[in-house]
């Protein structure tokens, strides 16, 4: 089974360059297959990153996921349309994209008469740099 696939990206000169890409699952499979003891630190780091990601998504509702995806998609679209260059422009796109998702959530909450954010799905306390459930 092939883990890498060619993905075309436009180059500065207007031509398309093909770059080998791999999915997250593919990355894990590649790293797991490395038998060198030097890879052990990286394997532990990936395992921890996966555990934290799963923990973060554990209490998410469908609406949590939808609004998160809306914020991410809006951010990417704004950055792309404005040809964002550098950290400052990316941060501005992220603020605007997250603002759009926040406004959509607030409007749904007003129309539905109930909050989307609940005690069960809100990550409130920062513990060691990670948000955790109260």
N, CA, C and O of each residue as an XYZ file, in Angstrom:
536
protein
N       0.848     -1.180      0.000
C       0.000      0.000      0.000
C       0.896      1.246      0.000
O       1.872      1.317      0.747
N       0.559      2.206     -0.829
C       1.315      3.446     -0.918
C       0.811      4.430      0.112
O      -0.386      4.711      0.168
N       1.708      4.959      0.932
C       1.321      5.935      1.948
C       1.464      7.354      1.449
O       0.779      8.252      1.938
N       2.344      7.577      0.479
C       2.583      8.923     -0.051
C       1.843      9.103     -1.369
O       1.756      8.183     -2.182
N       1.320     10.286     -1.560
C       0.611     10.618     -2.791
C       1.103     11.975     -3.270
O       1.409     12.853     -2.463
N       1.178     12.143     -4.587
C       1.615     13.418     -5.158
C       0.461     14.414     -5.101
O      -0.667     14.099     -5.479
N       0.760     15.600     -4.631
C      -0.222     16.673     -4.555
C       0.349     17.870     -5.290
O       1.480     18.283     -5.033
N      -0.435     18.430     -6.209
C       0.046     19.533     -7.021
C      -0.112     20.875     -6.322
O      -1.165     21.176     -5.759
N       0.938     21.669     -6.364
C       0.925     23.029     -5.817
C       1.413     23.982     -6.892
O       2.350     23.662     -7.624
N       0.779     25.168     -6.999
C       1.264     26.133     -7.989
C       2.597     26.732     -7.537
O       2.768     27.110     -6.378
N       3.519     26.806     -8.467
C       4.825     27.413     -8.192
C       4.773     28.895     -8.558
O       3.837     29.347     -9.217
N       5.769     29.634     -8.132
C       5.833     31.072     -8.408
C       5.810     31.347     -9.910
O       5.240     32.341    -10.359
N       6.438     30.455    -10.682
C       6.498     30.673    -12.133
C       5.215     30.255    -12.855
O       5.155     30.307    -14.083
N       4.190     29.842    -12.106
C       2.906     29.477    -12.704
C       2.767     28.004    -13.042
O       1.668     27.549    -13.357
N       3.844     27.255    -12.985
C       3.753     25.829    -13.256
C       3.272     25.103    -12.004
O       3.246     25.663    -10.908
N       2.899     23.863    -12.193
C       2.454     23.071    -11.050
C       3.565     22.124    -10.624
O       4.109     21.382    -11.441
N       3.893     22.153     -9.351
C       4.911     21.267     -8.790
C       4.191     20.183     -7.983
O       3.251     20.464     -7.240
N       4.644     18.964     -8.143
C       4.056     17.859     -7.395
C       4.921     17.542     -6.188
O       6.133     17.360     -6.304
N       4.285     17.480     -5.033
C       4.967     17.252     -3.767
C       4.394     15.981     -3.153
O       3.179     15.785     -3.148
N       5.259     15.121     -2.638
C       4.783     13.925     -1.954
C       4.167     14.309     -0.617
O       4.787     15.013      0.180
N       2.962     13.851     -0.377
C       2.248     14.146      0.870
C       1.764     12.842      1.477
O       1.658     11.818      0.802
N       1.474     12.907      2.760
C       1.002     11.730      3.480
C      -0.057     12.172      4.488
O      -0.006     13.293      4.996
N      -1.006     11.298      4.773
C      -2.038     11.604      5.758
C      -1.480     11.442      7.164
O      -0.381     10.920      7.347
N      -2.238     11.890      8.149
C      -1.811     11.722      9.546
C      -1.648     10.243      9.862
O      -0.678      9.842     10.506
N      -2.597      9.436      9.411
C      -2.479      7.990      9.636
C      -1.203      7.452      9.009
O      -0.511      6.627      9.604
N      -0.897      7.921      7.807
C       0.319      7.492      7.124
C       1.570      7.865      7.886
O       2.516      7.081      7.964
N       1.579      9.072      8.454
C       2.735      9.511      9.249
C       2.936      8.576     10.434
O       4.055      8.143     10.711
N       1.849      8.267     11.131
C       1.961      7.355     12.269
C       2.491      5.994     11.831
O       3.337      5.407     12.506
N       1.997      5.494     10.710
C       2.446      4.180     10.244
C       3.917      4.209      9.859
O       4.650      3.259     10.137
N       4.354      5.288      9.224
C       5.768      5.396      8.848
C       6.643      5.442     10.091
O       7.642      4.728     10.179
N       6.269      6.279     11.050
C       7.072      6.415     12.267
C       7.098      5.102     13.039
O       8.142      4.716     13.565
N       5.962      4.410     13.114
C       5.918      3.137     13.825
C       6.855      2.110     13.205
O       7.370      1.233     13.899
N       7.075      2.218     11.892
C       7.904      1.228     11.208
C       9.398      1.476     11.391
O      10.204      0.627     11.010
N       9.787      2.602     11.957
C      11.210      2.915     12.153
C      11.727      2.141     13.365
O      11.202      2.273     14.471
N      12.751      1.341     13.143
C      13.243      0.485     14.229
C      14.395      1.105     15.021
O      14.857      0.510     15.995
N      14.856      2.263     14.629
C      15.989      2.898     15.300
C      15.601      3.379     16.697
O      14.525      3.947     16.885
N      16.485      3.150     17.683
C      16.214      3.672     19.024
C      16.124      5.198     19.043
O      15.486      5.773     19.926
N      16.760      5.849     18.073
C      16.701      7.309     18.000
C      15.287      7.806     17.699
O      14.964      8.956     17.998
N      14.450      6.967     17.118
C      13.078      7.358     16.781
C      12.140      7.250     17.983
O      11.006      7.726     17.934
N      12.609      6.630     19.049
C      11.744      6.383     20.218
C      11.213      7.672     20.838
O      10.045      7.729     21.222
N      12.034      8.692     20.943
C      11.591      9.968     21.515
C      10.469     10.547     20.666
O       9.465     11.020     21.198
N      10.634     10.511     19.352
C       9.614     11.035     18.451
C       8.340     10.202     18.540
O       7.241     10.756     18.511
N       8.471      8.879     18.648
C       7.293      8.012     18.780
C       6.513      8.346     20.045
O       5.283      8.392     20.026
N       7.224      8.579     21.142
C       6.551      8.945     22.400
C       5.854     10.297     22.271
O       4.742     10.480     22.766
N       6.521     11.248     21.595
C       5.926     12.569     21.392
C       4.642     12.456     20.557
O       3.633     13.077     20.892
N       4.672     11.670     19.478
C       3.476     11.485     18.654
C       2.350     10.818     19.441
O       1.186     11.194     19.303
N       2.693      9.841     20.256
C       1.677      9.170     21.069
C       1.022     10.159     22.025
O      -0.196     10.142     22.199
N       1.820     11.013     22.640
C       1.288     12.029     23.557
C       0.417     13.036     22.813
O      -0.644     13.425     23.301
N       0.866     13.457     21.630
C       0.075     14.403     20.832
C      -1.263     13.784     20.449
O      -2.290     14.462     20.490
N      -1.266     12.513     20.080
C      -2.518     11.820     19.757
C      -3.427     11.697     20.957
O      -4.642     11.846     20.835
N      -2.850     11.424     22.122
C      -3.647     11.305     23.337
C      -4.302     12.632     23.687
O      -5.478     12.671     24.046
N      -3.541     13.724     23.584
C      -4.074     15.054     23.896
C      -5.176     15.421     22.920
O      -6.204     15.970     23.316
N      -4.962     15.115     21.629
C      -5.984     15.438     20.625
C      -7.273     14.670     20.905
O      -8.365     15.234     20.831
N      -7.142     13.380     21.227
C      -8.330     12.568     21.516
C      -9.038     13.104     22.750
O     -10.267     13.158     22.786
N      -8.263     13.504     23.772
C      -8.830     14.051     25.002
C      -9.605     15.329     24.717
O     -10.690     15.544     25.258
N      -9.035     16.176     23.860
C      -9.692     17.444     23.517
C     -11.017     17.208     22.830
O     -11.984     17.928     23.080
N     -11.077     16.203     21.964
C     -12.274     15.980     21.179
C     -13.274     15.062     21.882
O     -14.371     14.836     21.370
N     -12.909     14.536     23.038
C     -13.740     13.568     23.731
C     -15.149     14.040     24.040
O     -16.087     13.256     23.895
N     -15.344     15.289     24.462
C     -16.660     15.760     24.834
C     -17.328     16.618     23.782
O     -18.340     17.263     24.057
N     -16.776     16.635     22.586
C     -17.329     17.497     21.544
C     -18.673     16.985     21.052
O     -18.879     15.783     20.884
N     -19.574     17.920     20.828
C     -20.844     17.598     20.200
C     -20.707     17.851     18.707
O     -19.692     18.374     18.249
N     -21.743     17.475     17.947
C     -21.726     17.751     16.513
C     -21.591     19.248     16.259
O     -20.857     19.668     15.365
N     -22.303     20.052     17.049
C     -22.237     21.500     16.843
C     -20.850     22.050     17.160
O     -20.374     22.954     16.473
N     -20.194     21.515     18.195
C     -18.819     21.933     18.490
C     -17.942     21.723     17.262
O     -17.194     22.612     16.853
N     -18.050     20.533     16.684
C     -17.232     20.196     15.524
C     -17.563     21.091     14.338
O     -16.667     21.551     13.630
N     -18.852     21.336     14.124
C     -19.279     22.162     12.995
C     -18.748     23.582     13.132
O     -18.222     24.138     12.168
N     -18.877     24.177     14.315
C     -18.403     25.548     14.494
C     -16.886     25.626     14.437
O     -16.336     26.617     13.955
N     -16.202     24.596     14.921
C     -14.738     24.556     14.795
C     -14.331     24.495     13.333
O     -13.429     25.211     12.899
N     -15.006     23.632     12.577
C     -14.700     23.507     11.155
C     -15.024     24.803     10.410
O     -14.284     25.195      9.508
N     -16.126     25.475     10.777
C     -16.480     26.739     10.152
C     -15.382     27.775     10.399
O     -14.972     28.479      9.477
N     -14.911     27.866     11.637
C     -13.845     28.813     11.952
C     -12.579     28.530     11.173
O     -11.942     29.448     10.656
N     -12.208     27.250     11.087
C     -11.003     26.870     10.353
C     -11.157     27.148      8.860
O     -10.252     27.695      8.230
N     -12.313     26.766      8.291
C     -12.538     26.971      6.857
C     -12.598     28.465      6.518
O     -12.051     28.901      5.505
N     -13.263     29.239      7.372
C     -13.345     30.685      7.137
C     -11.955     31.312      7.204
O     -11.629     32.184      6.398
N     -11.141     30.879      8.151
C      -9.780     31.399      8.280
C      -8.968     31.110      7.025
O      -8.294     31.995      6.500
N      -9.032     29.873      6.546
C      -8.275     29.490      5.350
C      -8.758     30.296      4.149
O      -7.945     30.782      3.362
N     -10.064     30.438      4.002
C     -10.609     31.171      2.858
C     -10.197     32.646      2.890
O      -9.809     33.208      1.866
N     -10.282     33.261      4.056
C      -9.887     34.671      4.194
C      -8.400     34.833      3.881
O      -8.013     35.738      3.142
N      -7.571     33.957      4.442
C      -6.124     34.034      4.200
C      -5.817     33.845      2.719
O      -4.972     34.545      2.161
N      -6.501     32.903      2.087
C      -6.260     32.633      0.669
C      -6.705     33.812     -0.199
O      -5.960     34.245     -1.078
N      -7.896     34.329      0.035
C      -8.423     35.424     -0.790
C      -7.612     36.704     -0.614
O      -7.477     37.491     -1.551
N      -7.077     36.910      0.576
C      -6.281     38.116      0.837
C      -4.800     37.895      0.594
O      -3.986     38.801      0.777
N      -4.452     36.661      0.173
C      -3.051     36.300     -0.067
C      -2.194     36.670      1.146
O      -1.173     37.348      1.028
N      -2.642     36.203      2.314
C      -1.963     36.515      3.575
C      -0.506     36.077      3.521
O      -0.191     34.952      3.132
N       0.368     36.981      3.916
C       1.806     36.724      3.942
C       2.330     37.070      5.329
O       2.252     38.225      5.748
N       2.852     36.105      6.033
C       3.452     36.364      7.338
C       2.482     36.158      8.492
O       1.275     35.998      8.308
N       3.051     36.168      9.675
C       2.316     35.867     10.897
C       1.208     36.876     11.159
O       0.094     36.485     11.507
N       1.485     38.149     11.003
C       0.490     39.179     11.313
C      -0.754     39.028     10.445
O      -1.870     39.124     10.956
N      -0.588     38.797      9.159
C      -1.736     38.652      8.266
C      -2.468     37.337      8.531
O      -3.693     37.278      8.426
N      -1.720     36.275      8.876
C      -2.361     35.006      9.230
C      -3.175     35.149     10.519
O      -4.280     34.618     10.626
N      -2.623     35.864     11.486
C      -3.349     36.087     12.745
C      -4.631     36.873     12.505
O      -5.665     36.572     13.100
N      -4.569     37.873     11.639
C      -5.755     38.668     11.313
C      -6.825     37.789     10.656
O      -8.007     37.894     10.983
N      -6.404     36.925      9.731
C      -7.345     35.998      9.087
C      -7.951     35.063     10.117
O      -9.146     34.774     10.056
N      -7.145     34.579     11.070
C      -7.645     33.686     12.114
C      -8.645     34.401     13.017
O      -9.666     33.823     13.388
N      -8.361     35.651     13.371
C      -9.303     36.416     14.193
C     -10.637     36.576     13.479
O     -11.696     36.406     14.084
N     -10.585     36.899     12.209
C     -11.810     37.099     11.442
C     -12.554     35.775     11.247
O     -13.775     35.722     11.392
N     -11.828     34.718     10.921
C     -12.459     33.410     10.723
C     -13.129     32.894     11.987
O     -14.250     32.387     11.943
N     -12.433     33.027     13.120
C     -13.010     32.597     14.400
C     -14.173     33.495     14.791
O     -15.131     33.040     15.416
N     -14.092     34.770     14.425
C     -15.192     35.688     14.692
C     -16.456     35.286     13.948
O     -17.559     35.373     14.488
N     -16.290     34.847     12.711
C     -17.432     34.391     11.917
C     -18.086     33.184     12.585
O     -19.309     33.129     12.711
N     -17.277     32.224     13.011
C     -17.821     31.041     13.685
C     -18.487     31.426     15.003
O     -19.538     30.888     15.350
N     -17.880     32.352     15.732
C     -18.460     32.802     16.996
C     -19.800     33.485     16.801
O     -20.733     33.260     17.572
N     -19.902     34.326     15.768
C     -21.165     35.003     15.470
C     -22.243     33.996     15.081
O     -23.399     34.132     15.482
N     -21.862     32.981     14.295
C     -22.821     31.946     13.896
C     -23.310     31.168     15.115
O     -24.499     30.872     15.230
N     -22.388     30.837     16.027
C     -22.776     30.116     17.246
C     -23.721     30.954     18.081
O     -24.745     30.458     18.551
N     -23.381     32.232     18.270
C     -24.233     33.116     19.073
C     -25.615     33.262     18.454
O     -26.613     33.301     19.175
N     -25.689     33.343     17.124
C     -26.991     33.465     16.472
C     -27.809     32.200     16.672
O     -29.009     32.277     16.939
N     -27.179     31.038     16.548
C     -27.894     29.783     16.784
C     -28.395     29.722     18.218
O     -29.531     29.316     18.462
N     -27.564     30.118     19.162
C     -27.974     30.100     20.564
C     -29.181     31.009     20.795
O     -30.094     30.645     21.537
N     -29.196     32.185     20.168
C     -30.342     33.096     20.300
C     -31.601     32.473     19.708
O     -32.665     32.505     20.327
N     -31.479     31.904     18.501
C     -32.638     31.326     17.814
C     -33.165     30.080     18.540
O     -34.375     29.877     18.649
N     -32.238     29.255     19.032
C     -32.637     28.011     19.700
C     -33.037     28.241     21.148
O     -33.730     27.418     21.746
N     -32.602     29.352     21.706
C     -32.911     29.634     23.107
C     -32.110     28.800     24.083
O     -32.490     28.659     25.245
N     -31.004     28.247     23.616
C     -30.157     27.433     24.491
C     -28.711     27.551     24.037
O     -28.431     27.803     22.865
N     -27.809     27.368     24.974
C     -26.393     27.479     24.670
C     -25.833     26.245     23.992
O     -26.225     25.119     24.299
N     -24.913     26.468     23.066
C     -24.176     25.384     22.431
C     -23.048     24.954     23.361
O     -22.744     23.767     23.477
N     -22.432     25.930     24.022
C     -21.352     25.653     24.961
C     -21.976     25.270     26.295
O     -22.762     26.025     26.867
N     -21.619     24.091     26.781
C     -22.147     23.606     28.054
C     -20.995     23.241     28.973
O     -19.837     23.220     28.556
N     -21.316     22.959     30.211
C     -20.281     22.561     31.166
C     -19.590     21.276     30.719
O     -18.427     21.056     31.057
N     -20.285     20.425     29.965
C     -19.721     19.158     29.521
C     -18.778     19.261     28.344
O     -17.968     18.362     28.116
N     -18.872     20.362     27.579
C     -18.016     20.444     26.400
C     -17.114     21.671     26.387
O     -16.429     21.922     25.395
N     -17.105     22.430     27.460
C     -16.275     23.635     27.529
C     -14.964     23.311     28.220
O     -14.959     22.804     29.342
N     -13.853     23.599     27.559
C     -12.536     23.378     28.136
C     -12.121     24.653     28.843
O     -11.805     25.649     28.192
N     -12.118     24.634     30.170
C     -11.981     25.884     30.901
C     -10.626     26.103     31.563
O     -10.038     27.173     31.405
N     -10.129     25.147     32.278
C      -8.947     25.353     33.097
C      -7.701     24.990     32.309
O      -7.629     23.922     31.701
N      -6.725     25.880     32.322
C      -5.470     25.574     31.634
C      -4.548     24.894     32.629
O      -4.228     25.442     33.683
N      -4.130     23.696     32.274
C      -3.288     22.886     33.151
C      -2.068     22.449     32.352
O      -2.179     21.602     31.465
N      -0.923     23.009     32.653
C       0.295     22.649     31.936
C       0.236     23.013     30.460
O       0.803     22.313     29.621
N      -0.455     24.114     30.141
C      -0.544     24.546     28.765
C      -1.700     23.935     28.002
O      -1.972     24.350     26.875
N      -2.391     22.958     28.582
C      -3.515     22.306     27.913
C      -4.813     22.690     28.608
O      -4.880     22.787     29.833
N      -5.839     22.906     27.796
C      -7.163     23.175     28.372
C      -7.788     21.855     28.766
O      -7.699     20.878     28.022
N      -8.413     21.814     29.914
C      -9.048     20.584     30.394
C     -10.464     20.898     30.847
O     -10.812     22.055     31.087
N     -11.277     19.853     30.961
C     -12.655     20.029     31.410
C     -12.695     20.267     32.903
O     -11.921     19.681     33.661
N     -13.612     21.142     33.323
C     -13.750     21.418     34.761
C     -14.478     20.292     35.438
O     -14.694     20.336     36.649
